[in-house]
Amino acid sequence: MSKDAEILKKFKEEAENVIKTFENKQNPKIKIPLRTLANVYFDEKERLIKLGEKQQTRSFFNIAQTKKFMQTFLIASAIKELIESGKTTSIRDIFYRTKHTISGLQESTFEEQAESDPIIEDIEVAFDVLREELHLYASTRGAMVGNLTIVDSGDIIDLRKMGSGGWAVPSIVGPDVIQFKDCDADFVLFIEKDAVWRRFNEDKFWKKHKCLIIHGQGVPPRGVRLLMRRLHDELKLPVYVLVDADPYGLYIYSVIKQGSINLAYESMRMAIPEARFIGLSIFDYEKYKLPKDVIIKLEDVDRKRISEILKYPWFQKKEWQAELKKMLELGFKLELEALSAKNISFITEKYLPEKLKNKEWLD
C-alpha cells in the first residue's frame, strides 16, 4: 500500500468512527498525543528526544473543544482532497482554503494561520505522518552543492554545477520526489549560516574534500533535516555540524542530532544521533590565537540558556560540560566569521581541514 493510500485509509476509518458515534447519539471524540514539554523525554538508548504517551481528548459536545474539533476535520478534509488530486500546496494555502464564515453565524472557521498550523501538527502526530507526507510544504530555505547527482521530480541535477547559489532544498524531499544518483561524497557538512556557506562554496571546499555542503539559514527547516537524514541513512554519509560558539549554535546542533523538544514527534525520522559537532568551539579562541576584537560578551539571557543546556541529558559528556563551562568562564561567545580575522579563507583552508584530519569533533 502506498503512503497516500495508507493515510487516506486512516482518515476514512477515523471519519467513520465519528459518524458511527453520532448515529449512536454519543459524544464523538478524537485522541491526540500531547505536544507539551511535560510529555517529552530523552531516550538514552536511541539518543533521541521523543514524545511520551500522554494524550488529550478532543470532543464535539464540549463547548471549549467544539471549534477545534471542527477545525481538525476541516483541515483533514482539505488534506484528503489534496492527496487525492496528487498535488502539493503550502500550509499558507491550506489556511486560506479552509478559512470561511460559518453558515448562519458571524464566526470564521479560522481567524489567523496561527490557528491552522497547530491543527496540521495535531494531524501529523495523531496519524503518525509527516507534514510532507500530507502533501504540504513550507517555504524553501537552505541550499546544497557537492559531489552528488540527484533526480528532482524527474529532472536530473548535478550538484557539482550549481553556481554560487546552490540547489535550493525544497520542503518535500521524500524518495518519491528526490532520488540520489552518482555520489562520490565522503561526508555531509552542515553550515549554520548562508554567508559562511558561500565562503565554502566559493573556495570549492566540497570539491577539494569530496563532500556535500548544506545550510539552513539558522535552525535547519524540515526539508533540510529530512534530506540530511536520508543522506546519512541511504548513502551512509557521516554528518558534521559547523555552527557559532554560542547557545543558539548549540541549539541548532542539538536539533539536528537529538531532535526538537517542540516537535519531538518528528525526531525518529529527522534527527541524526550520529551527527558530530565540528565547531566552532569556544576553546578555538585560544588555540588559534584569535584577536580580542572578535569576542562578543555573553548577555544574561546567554548565561541563563547555557545553565539550562548544562542540565540537558544529551550534553552530560565531560567534553560538552567542559565546553559549556569554559564559555561561562570566559564570559563571551564567538561567531564563525571570527575566524576571518586570521584570513578570509582560514576556515576553509586550515580550520576545517585540520579538524577533520585530527578528528577534532564532539559527539
FIKOLDREN-483261 format. One record per residue (C-alpha): residue number from 0; chain; residue in three letters; y, z, x. Coordinates in Angstrom, 3 decimals, padded with zeros to 6 digits. Layout:
residues N
[NUM "A" "ALA" [Y Z X]]
...
end
This chain:
residues 363
[0 "A" "MET" [000.000 000.000 000.000]]
[1 "A" "SER" [003.430 -000.947 001.349]]
[2 "A" "LYS" [006.106 001.710 001.789]]
[3 "A" "ASP" [008.155 000.185 -001.033]]
[4 "A" "ALA" [005.159 000.304 -003.384]]
[5 "A" "GLU" [004.414 003.884 -002.342]]
[6 "A" "ILE" [007.970 005.017 -003.098]]
[7 "A" "LEU" [008.074 003.208 -006.450]]
[8 "A" "LYS" [004.760 004.828 -007.387]]
[9 "A" "LYS" [006.172 008.288 -006.608]]
[10 "A" "PHE" [009.310 007.559 -008.641]]
[11 "A" "LYS" [007.251 006.368 -011.611]]
[12 "A" "GLU" [004.999 009.431 -011.543]]
[13 "A" "GLU" [007.985 011.802 -011.448]]
[14 "A" "ALA" [009.703 009.962 -014.313]]
[15 "A" "GLU" [006.523 010.004 -016.419]]
[16 "A" "ASN" [006.162 013.759 -015.852]]
[17 "A" "VAL" [009.708 014.332 -017.090]]
[18 "A" "ILE" [009.185 012.130 -020.171]]
[19 "A" "LYS" [005.931 013.922 -020.975]]
[20 "A" "THR" [007.691 017.285 -020.717]]
[21 "A" "PHE" [010.398 016.111 -023.131]]
[22 "A" "GLU" [007.755 014.877 -025.561]]
[23 "A" "ASN" [006.095 018.301 -025.431]]
[24 "A" "LYS" [009.501 019.839 -026.278]]
[25 "A" "GLN" [009.598 021.700 -022.967]]
[26 "A" "ASN" [012.276 022.003 -020.297]]
[27 "A" "PRO" [011.829 019.225 -017.686]]
[28 "A" "LYS" [012.168 020.365 -014.085]]
[29 "A" "ILE" [012.107 018.858 -010.637]]
[30 "A" "LYS" [011.429 020.749 -007.438]]
[31 "A" "ILE" [013.414 020.031 -004.280]]
[32 "A" "PRO" [012.901 021.733 -000.888]]
[33 "A" "LEU" [015.873 023.902 000.053]]
[34 "A" "ARG" [018.057 022.327 002.725]]
[35 "A" "THR" [019.687 025.552 003.877]]
[36 "A" "LEU" [019.721 027.424 007.182]]
[37 "A" "ALA" [017.551 030.112 005.592]]
[38 "A" "ASN" [014.782 027.535 005.125]]
[39 "A" "VAL" [014.850 026.122 008.659]]
[40 "A" "TYR" [012.662 027.217 011.567]]
[41 "A" "PHE" [011.755 026.119 015.084]]
[42 "A" "ASP" [008.164 025.020 015.584]]
[43 "A" "GLU" [007.373 026.262 019.098]]
[44 "A" "LYS" [004.218 024.163 019.390]]
[45 "A" "GLU" [005.760 020.844 018.400]]
[46 "A" "ARG" [009.224 021.770 019.740]]
[47 "A" "LEU" [010.940 020.593 016.581]]
[48 "A" "ILE" [013.377 022.071 014.095]]
[49 "A" "LYS" [011.585 021.920 010.749]]
[50 "A" "LEU" [012.245 022.583 007.102]]
[51 "A" "GLY" [010.411 025.552 005.572]]
[52 "A" "GLU" [008.504 025.741 002.284]]
[53 "A" "LYS" [011.200 027.293 000.049]]
[54 "A" "GLN" [012.140 025.168 -002.944]]
[55 "A" "GLN" [014.796 025.052 -005.606]]
[56 "A" "THR" [014.049 024.121 -009.198]]
[57 "A" "ARG" [016.470 021.828 -010.990]]
[58 "A" "SER" [016.035 021.894 -014.788]]
[59 "A" "PHE" [017.596 019.831 -017.562]]
[60 "A" "PHE" [018.233 022.626 -020.073]]
[61 "A" "ASN" [020.147 024.775 -017.606]]
[62 "A" "ILE" [023.870 024.236 -018.097]]
[63 "A" "ALA" [024.568 024.906 -014.411]]
[64 "A" "GLN" [021.975 022.305 -013.351]]
[65 "A" "THR" [022.112 019.646 -016.090]]
[66 "A" "LYS" [024.632 017.419 -014.333]]
[67 "A" "LYS" [022.762 017.454 -011.010]]
[68 "A" "PHE" [019.517 016.796 -012.861]]
[69 "A" "MET" [021.104 013.727 -014.464]]
[70 "A" "GLN" [022.661 012.610 -011.151]]
[71 "A" "THR" [019.290 012.833 -009.401]]
[72 "A" "PHE" [017.618 010.454 -011.862]]
[73 "A" "LEU" [020.668 008.192 -011.973]]
[74 "A" "ILE" [020.595 007.712 -008.184]]
[75 "A" "ALA" [016.795 007.341 -008.210]]
[76 "A" "SER" [017.084 004.629 -010.874]]
[77 "A" "ALA" [019.632 002.706 -008.777]]
[78 "A" "ILE" [017.390 003.007 -005.713]]
[79 "A" "LYS" [014.398 001.792 -007.744]]
[80 "A" "GLU" [016.320 -001.354 -008.734]]
[81 "A" "LEU" [017.380 -001.840 -005.123]]
[82 "A" "ILE" [013.823 -001.613 -003.787]]
[83 "A" "GLU" [012.528 -003.961 -006.479]]
[84 "A" "SER" [015.206 -006.509 -005.585]]
[85 "A" "GLY" [014.176 -006.419 -001.915]]
[86 "A" "LYS" [017.794 -005.882 -000.879]]
[87 "A" "THR" [019.645 -003.141 001.008]]
[88 "A" "THR" [023.029 -001.600 000.433]]
[89 "A" "SER" [025.326 001.151 001.694]]
[90 "A" "ILE" [025.443 004.728 000.471]]
[91 "A" "ARG" [029.063 003.989 -000.473]]
[92 "A" "ASP" [027.932 001.128 -002.697]]
[93 "A" "ILE" [025.338 003.339 -004.410]]
[94 "A" "PHE" [028.158 005.768 -005.244]]
[95 "A" "TYR" [030.123 003.026 -006.987]]
[96 "A" "ARG" [027.043 001.568 -008.689]]
[97 "A" "THR" [026.256 004.905 -010.314]]
[98 "A" "LYS" [029.818 006.092 -010.995]]
[99 "A" "HIS" [030.913 005.632 -014.611]]
[100 "A" "THR" [032.282 007.572 -017.544]]
[101 "A" "ILE" [029.540 009.141 -019.658]]
[102 "A" "SER" [029.428 007.612 -023.129]]
[103 "A" "GLY" [031.084 009.828 -025.736]]
[104 "A" "LEU" [032.556 012.114 -023.084]]
[105 "A" "GLN" [035.560 012.099 -020.805]]
[106 "A" "GLU" [033.435 013.079 -017.820]]
[107 "A" "SER" [032.279 010.837 -014.991]]
[108 "A" "THR" [028.805 010.803 -013.512]]
[109 "A" "PHE" [030.350 011.257 -010.053]]
[110 "A" "GLU" [033.911 012.056 -009.053]]
[111 "A" "GLU" [033.552 011.561 -005.295]]
[112 "A" "GLN" [030.982 010.268 -002.813]]
[113 "A" "ALA" [030.685 013.855 -001.579]]
[114 "A" "GLU" [028.682 014.424 -004.790]]
[115 "A" "SER" [026.315 011.459 -004.478]]
[116 "A" "ASP" [025.463 011.757 -000.773]]
[117 "A" "PRO" [023.719 015.170 -001.129]]
[118 "A" "ILE" [021.726 013.772 -004.068]]
[119 "A" "ILE" [020.437 010.990 -001.812]]
[120 "A" "GLU" [019.394 013.646 000.709]]
[121 "A" "ASP" [017.674 015.581 -002.090]]
[122 "A" "ILE" [015.659 012.482 -002.978]]
[123 "A" "GLU" [014.774 011.939 000.679]]
[124 "A" "VAL" [013.348 015.402 001.092]]
[125 "A" "ALA" [011.783 015.611 -002.389]]
[126 "A" "PHE" [009.827 012.372 -001.913]]
[127 "A" "ASP" [009.320 012.728 001.850]]
[128 "A" "VAL" [011.081 009.469 002.715]]
[129 "A" "LEU" [013.985 008.472 004.894]]
[130 "A" "ARG" [017.183 007.017 003.505]]
[131 "A" "GLU" [016.460 003.812 005.369]]
[132 "A" "GLU" [013.111 003.527 003.559]]
[133 "A" "LEU" [015.064 003.696 000.306]]
[134 "A" "HIS" [016.904 000.515 001.418]]
[135 "A" "LEU" [020.105 002.486 002.073]]
[136 "A" "TYR" [022.187 002.258 005.221]]
[137 "A" "ALA" [025.258 003.867 006.725]]
[138 "A" "SER" [027.973 002.175 008.783]]
[139 "A" "THR" [026.875 000.704 012.117]]
[140 "A" "ARG" [027.710 002.956 015.068]]
[141 "A" "GLY" [026.209 002.555 018.523]]
[142 "A" "ALA" [025.264 -000.269 020.890]]
[143 "A" "MET" [022.481 -001.135 023.314]]
[144 "A" "VAL" [021.778 -003.530 026.196]]
[145 "A" "GLY" [018.941 -003.762 028.702]]
[146 "A" "ASN" [015.591 -005.199 029.649]]
[147 "A" "LEU" [014.182 -005.892 026.219]]
[148 "A" "THR" [013.935 -008.751 023.741]]
[149 "A" "ILE" [013.864 -007.844 020.068]]
[150 "A" "VAL" [013.419 -009.629 016.771]]
[151 "A" "ASP" [016.098 -008.506 014.311]]
[152 "A" "SER" [015.442 -009.723 010.753]]
[153 "A" "GLY" [013.761 -012.820 012.170]]
[154 "A" "ASP" [016.400 -013.537 014.835]]
[155 "A" "ILE" [015.277 -013.326 018.475]]
[156 "A" "ILE" [017.803 -011.345 020.524]]
[157 "A" "ASP" [017.695 -010.899 024.294]]
[158 "A" "LEU" [019.386 -007.573 025.033]]
[159 "A" "ARG" [019.929 -008.743 028.623]]
[160 "A" "LYS" [022.520 -011.228 027.373]]
[161 "A" "MET" [024.745 -009.239 025.047]]
[162 "A" "GLY" [028.016 -009.350 026.980]]
[163 "A" "SER" [030.412 -006.417 027.253]]
[164 "A" "GLY" [029.957 -005.089 023.721]]
[165 "A" "GLY" [026.161 -004.990 023.499]]
[166 "A" "TRP" [023.926 -005.323 020.453]]
[167 "A" "ALA" [025.235 -003.246 017.546]]
[168 "A" "VAL" [022.437 -000.900 016.485]]
[169 "A" "PRO" [022.014 -001.140 012.704]]
[170 "A" "SER" [021.287 001.781 010.413]]
[171 "A" "ILE" [017.919 000.374 009.314]]
[172 "A" "VAL" [015.675 -000.164 012.346]]
[173 "A" "GLY" [012.166 000.155 010.967]]
[174 "A" "PRO" [009.272 -002.077 012.144]]
[175 "A" "ASP" [009.766 -004.368 009.152]]
[176 "A" "VAL" [013.301 -005.159 010.383]]
[177 "A" "ILE" [013.213 -004.686 014.176]]
[178 "A" "GLN" [010.267 -005.724 016.365]]
[179 "A" "PHE" [010.019 -005.247 020.141]]
[180 "A" "LYS" [009.102 -008.150 022.454]]
[181 "A" "ASP" [009.123 -008.761 026.208]]
[182 "A" "CYS" [010.044 -005.318 027.539]]
[183 "A" "ASP" [010.333 -004.652 031.263]]
[184 "A" "ALA" [012.387 -001.460 030.991]]
[185 "A" "ASP" [011.149 001.772 032.558]]
[186 "A" "PHE" [013.238 004.212 030.524]]
[187 "A" "VAL" [015.975 004.666 027.918]]
[188 "A" "LEU" [019.313 006.210 028.877]]
[189 "A" "PHE" [021.363 007.623 026.002]]
[190 "A" "ILE" [025.050 007.962 026.897]]
[191 "A" "GLU" [027.291 010.123 024.731]]
[192 "A" "LYS" [030.448 008.031 024.941]]
[193 "A" "ASP" [031.217 004.390 024.364]]
[194 "A" "ALA" [033.736 004.382 027.268]]
[195 "A" "VAL" [031.169 005.698 029.762]]
[196 "A" "TRP" [028.506 003.364 028.355]]
[197 "A" "ARG" [030.851 000.453 029.089]]
[198 "A" "ARG" [031.027 001.507 032.749]]
[199 "A" "PHE" [027.210 001.444 032.921]]
[200 "A" "ASN" [027.130 -001.946 031.221]]
[201 "A" "GLU" [029.860 -003.489 033.378]]
[202 "A" "ASP" [028.142 -002.217 036.527]]
[203 "A" "LYS" [024.822 -003.659 035.252]]
[204 "A" "PHE" [023.124 -000.301 035.736]]
[205 "A" "TRP" [020.402 -001.370 033.303]]
[206 "A" "LYS" [019.606 -004.426 035.440]]
[207 "A" "LYS" [019.501 -002.572 038.765]]
[208 "A" "HIS" [017.423 000.301 037.415]]
[209 "A" "LYS" [015.261 -001.505 034.814]]
[210 "A" "CYS" [016.261 000.420 031.730]]
[211 "A" "LEU" [017.927 000.307 028.334]]
[212 "A" "ILE" [021.330 001.934 027.859]]
[213 "A" "ILE" [022.423 003.027 024.416]]
[214 "A" "HIS" [025.282 005.039 022.958]]
[215 "A" "GLY" [026.032 006.547 019.572]]
[216 "A" "GLN" [029.750 007.351 019.851]]
[217 "A" "GLY" [029.103 011.079 019.986]]
[218 "A" "VAL" [026.294 012.545 017.887]]
[219 "A" "PRO" [023.977 009.545 017.510]]
[220 "A" "PRO" [023.689 008.178 013.972]]
[221 "A" "ARG" [020.314 007.943 012.280]]
[222 "A" "GLY" [019.769 004.303 013.299]]
[223 "A" "VAL" [020.195 005.110 016.996]]
[224 "A" "ARG" [017.929 008.167 016.772]]
[225 "A" "LEU" [015.234 006.278 014.871]]
[226 "A" "LEU" [015.382 003.413 017.355]]
[227 "A" "MET" [015.079 005.699 020.387]]
[228 "A" "ARG" [012.127 007.467 018.777]]
[229 "A" "ARG" [010.429 004.102 018.235]]
[230 "A" "LEU" [011.133 003.013 021.822]]
[231 "A" "HIS" [009.616 006.278 023.042]]
[232 "A" "ASP" [006.556 006.174 020.777]]
[233 "A" "GLU" [005.740 002.471 020.750]]
[234 "A" "LEU" [006.808 001.383 024.248]]
[235 "A" "LYS" [006.108 004.751 025.917]]
[236 "A" "LEU" [009.588 004.865 027.446]]
[237 "A" "PRO" [010.950 008.238 028.586]]
[238 "A" "VAL" [014.384 009.108 027.170]]
[239 "A" "TYR" [017.174 010.603 029.289]]
[240 "A" "VAL" [020.334 012.077 027.765]]
[241 "A" "LEU" [023.715 011.905 029.525]]
[242 "A" "VAL" [026.442 013.979 027.855]]
[243 "A" "ASP" [029.515 016.090 028.667]]
[244 "A" "ALA" [029.045 019.543 030.180]]
[245 "A" "ASP" [030.317 021.338 027.108]]
[246 "A" "PRO" [028.915 022.916 023.915]]
[247 "A" "TYR" [029.314 019.647 021.985]]
[248 "A" "GLY" [027.370 017.710 024.606]]
[249 "A" "LEU" [024.570 020.276 024.477]]
[250 "A" "TYR" [024.538 019.993 020.683]]
[251 "A" "ILE" [024.100 016.217 020.959]]
[252 "A" "TYR" [021.199 016.694 023.362]]
[253 "A" "SER" [019.664 019.262 021.022]]
[254 "A" "VAL" [019.880 016.902 018.034]]
[255 "A" "ILE" [018.113 014.148 019.990]]
[256 "A" "LYS" [015.417 016.474 021.328]]
[257 "A" "GLN" [014.711 019.038 018.580]]
[258 "A" "GLY" [016.432 017.554 015.551]]
[259 "A" "SER" [019.351 018.747 013.460]]
[260 "A" "ILE" [019.483 022.094 011.696]]
[261 "A" "ASN" [021.333 020.485 008.783]]
[262 "A" "LEU" [018.832 017.615 008.499]]
[263 "A" "ALA" [015.653 019.421 009.550]]
[264 "A" "TYR" [013.513 017.316 007.218]]
[265 "A" "GLU" [014.197 014.280 009.443]]
[266 "A" "SER" [013.037 015.833 012.713]]
[267 "A" "MET" [009.405 014.702 012.514]]
[268 "A" "ARG" [010.464 011.046 012.512]]
[269 "A" "MET" [013.682 011.118 014.543]]
[270 "A" "ALA" [013.618 013.858 017.169]]
[271 "A" "ILE" [012.137 013.290 020.644]]
[272 "A" "PRO" [010.760 016.598 022.022]]
[273 "A" "GLU" [010.085 014.934 025.396]]
[274 "A" "ALA" [013.733 013.851 025.853]]
[275 "A" "ARG" [015.280 015.085 029.102]]
[276 "A" "PHE" [018.823 016.261 029.835]]
[277 "A" "ILE" [020.024 014.483 032.962]]
[278 "A" "GLY" [023.646 015.601 032.969]]
[279 "A" "LEU" [026.433 016.379 033.124]]
[280 "A" "SER" [025.521 019.825 034.475]]
[281 "A" "ILE" [028.182 022.479 034.995]]
[282 "A" "PHE" [026.630 023.004 038.445]]
[283 "A" "ASP" [027.671 019.453 039.347]]
[284 "A" "TYR" [031.253 020.655 039.748]]
[285 "A" "GLU" [030.377 022.498 042.937]]
[286 "A" "LYS" [027.552 020.202 044.008]]
[287 "A" "TYR" [029.744 017.107 044.071]]
[288 "A" "LYS" [032.930 018.957 045.050]]
[289 "A" "LEU" [034.960 017.749 042.097]]
[290 "A" "PRO" [038.712 018.467 042.165]]
[291 "A" "LYS" [040.156 021.322 040.090]]
[292 "A" "ASP" [042.269 018.833 038.168]]
[293 "A" "VAL" [039.228 017.667 036.158]]
[294 "A" "ILE" [038.278 021.028 034.644]]
[295 "A" "ILE" [039.022 021.871 031.007]]
[296 "A" "LYS" [039.340 025.580 030.231]]
[297 "A" "LEU" [036.984 026.983 027.626]]
[298 "A" "GLU" [038.602 027.965 024.353]]
[299 "A" "ASP" [037.494 030.919 022.234]]
[300 "A" "VAL" [035.563 028.556 019.959]]
[301 "A" "ASP" [033.708 027.197 023.014]]
[302 "A" "ARG" [032.747 030.657 024.211]]
[303 "A" "LYS" [031.530 031.591 020.743]]
[304 "A" "ARG" [029.474 028.403 020.493]]
[305 "A" "ILE" [027.903 028.939 023.944]]
[306 "A" "SER" [026.968 032.511 022.976]]
[307 "A" "GLU" [025.229 031.121 019.880]]
[308 "A" "ILE" [023.394 028.427 021.866]]
[309 "A" "LEU" [022.172 031.063 024.326]]
[310 "A" "LYS" [020.183 032.608 021.460]]
[311 "A" "TYR" [018.549 029.414 020.236]]
[312 "A" "PRO" [014.787 029.499 020.893]]
[313 "A" "TRP" [014.845 025.958 022.302]]
[314 "A" "PHE" [017.331 026.996 025.001]]
[315 "A" "GLN" [015.395 030.030 026.290]]
[316 "A" "LYS" [014.083 028.461 029.511]]
[317 "A" "LYS" [015.616 030.086 032.586]]
[318 "A" "GLU" [017.197 026.807 033.694]]
[319 "A" "TRP" [019.057 026.494 030.390]]
[320 "A" "GLN" [020.071 030.139 030.396]]
[321 "A" "ALA" [021.484 029.652 033.901]]
[322 "A" "GLU" [023.379 026.526 032.793]]
[323 "A" "LEU" [024.992 028.224 029.821]]
[324 "A" "LYS" [025.815 031.474 031.613]]
[325 "A" "LYS" [027.324 029.528 034.515]]
[326 "A" "MET" [029.620 027.729 032.083]]
[327 "A" "LEU" [030.795 031.055 030.691]]
[328 "A" "GLU" [031.190 032.498 034.190]]
[329 "A" "LEU" [033.317 029.575 035.415]]
[330 "A" "GLY" [035.316 029.532 032.197]]
[331 "A" "PHE" [035.583 025.762 031.944]]
[332 "A" "LYS" [033.829 022.620 030.767]]
[333 "A" "LEU" [033.629 019.081 032.131]]
[334 "A" "GLU" [033.642 015.586 030.675]]
[335 "A" "LEU" [031.558 012.749 032.124]]
[336 "A" "GLU" [034.775 010.984 033.104]]
[337 "A" "ALA" [035.426 013.819 035.593]]
[338 "A" "LEU" [033.049 012.028 037.963]]
[339 "A" "SER" [035.504 009.130 038.146]]
[340 "A" "ALA" [037.706 011.375 040.268]]
[341 "A" "LYS" [035.263 010.604 043.087]]
[342 "A" "ASN" [035.097 006.881 042.436]]
[343 "A" "ILE" [035.273 004.710 039.320]]
[344 "A" "SER" [031.607 003.736 039.741]]
[345 "A" "PHE" [030.437 007.034 041.230]]
[346 "A" "ILE" [028.466 007.845 038.072]]
[347 "A" "THR" [026.504 004.577 038.163]]
[348 "A" "GLU" [026.158 004.066 041.919]]
[349 "A" "LYS" [025.457 007.610 043.155]]
[350 "A" "TYR" [025.313 010.303 040.471]]
[351 "A" "LEU" [022.639 008.906 038.110]]
[352 "A" "PRO" [020.552 007.091 040.758]]
[353 "A" "GLU" [020.402 010.297 042.779]]
[354 "A" "LYS" [019.438 012.408 039.764]]
[355 "A" "LEU" [016.696 010.001 038.738]]
[356 "A" "LYS" [015.315 009.737 042.260]]
[357 "A" "ASN" [015.214 013.525 042.734]]
[358 "A" "LYS" [014.063 014.180 039.167]]
[359 "A" "GLU" [017.034 016.480 038.603]]
[360 "A" "TRP" [016.854 016.935 034.871]]
[361 "A" "LEU" [016.360 019.737 032.378]]
[362 "A" "ASP" [013.602 019.703 029.782]]
end
